[in-house]
Amino acid sequence: MENNDNVYDQLMKYALKSMYFTIITDDKGIILFVSENYEKLLGLGDESILGLPIEDVIENSGIPRVIQIKKEEIGHLFTLKDGKTVVCNRIPIFHEEKFYGVISTATFYNLNEVDKLNQEIIELKKENMSYRKKIMELSIKQKFSIDQVIGKSKPIMDIKATIQKFASSNLTFLITGDTGTGKEVFANAIHQLSDRQDKNFVKINCAAIPKDLLESELFGYEPGAFSGALKNGKVGKFELANYGTILLDEIGEMPLSLQSKLLRVLQERELERVGGLKTIKLDVRVICSTNQNIEDQVAQGLFRKDLFYRINVVELKIPPLKDRLDDILPLSNYFINKINNSFGLGVTCIKKDVLSLFNEYQWTGNVRELEHVLERACIMAGSGPLKIEYFDFLLPRIYKNDHSSEESINNENSLTELTSKVEKEKIIKALIEVKGNKSAAAKLLDIDRGSLYNKLKKYGIDI
């Protein structure tokens, strides 16, 4: 056994010696090992290098920086003594959370090799995108499934059931919900599950178009209808959507003067272009959406009551994300996959303690905000699980005014709950500050490691 250990140790030594421009230091930056080709480049033997501070041997070395931040640096350019540039990886050495030193090794000696590799990667990405596009085109042609609408909470399941029940009819849908709840996703589902799925799905945002131009955008215009009109006239969105579906987004922003004409089009199923006399027959499925309370607008005289009843045949009320917390995990998994594909990342999952933080947040920007938060964190992480340290920017939003609400003060257990929230917040902030190092976090919090581990378990913080 002892002989085998000696052979193993000798083999490891030979392997390290053979590595490409490799150097190892301890946690103070003292050189412990140098590969043979690095010795030759430096013009020194290991007997004159070992035991020296890295800065005394290699000027402008990045190893002291890695010792300080205790975080790896991958793909950094470094100019060697002979004037040539290498791509360098510097990796901190840990064992059972204790920091021992740094290993630095070069991956390329000739930058032309890097350029060649980059070119190959670019070509592969182009080929990959081409295949993705073909797969996407094929998948669009396949029958849409309501399961493609992400969410498993009861409110969302009820909405899915309503869509399945009425999508194949010609009934008008009104989709209401706060900004960012994903109203357009549900509109897409209605169209895809209808008998019109292979026809045009035309979308127009009533709030994004100047009021004096909205009529011509919706209904089109004849040549010379007004100053600045195209000489051949223009086809409106309703005509483009004929035999298909039209989505009137932010319909609450439509001016009263135009609402009467829209009502006539919906009732008569025909229109006349601006400046025209010819009647155009329509066969269009209409979906409307808004983030406003249309009933309040009707009461205030801002929206026609008869138009409201005409568009509100089947109403879908999309709940805010804070009222459908069961959907955060499936939505997060969906967005992580989407972000990975868009940016070529390798993020695998989201940690439980991050989900715990998500459940405490109000998500005023709803599903759209969740996607943007995950996009930033995924780009920061690059690969592997999304840890709590990648969401430090979210903490001020989560805990803002969290400890001063009257509801907490009036609660019987408010003091205990308040203490727990403050303690959990401080632990999370400490872990983020020390990049997840539990020993350093315990020291920062002035508690022993055992107590910290107990509190991590208590609060479900998995880092």
Helices and strands as residue ranges (DSSP letters): H 2-18, E 22-26, E 31-34, H 36-42, H 46-49, H 54-57, H 63-69, E 73-79, E 85-95, E 98-108, H 111-141, G 146-148, H 154-166, E 173-177, H 183-193, E 201-205, H 211-219, H 237-240, E 245-249, G 251-253, H 256-268, E 270-271, E 280-281, E 285-290, H 294-299, H 305-311, E 314-318, G 321-323, G 325-327, H 328-343, E 346-350, H 352-360, H 366-381, E 383-386, G 388-394, H 395-399, H 406-410, H 414-433, H 438-445, H 449-458
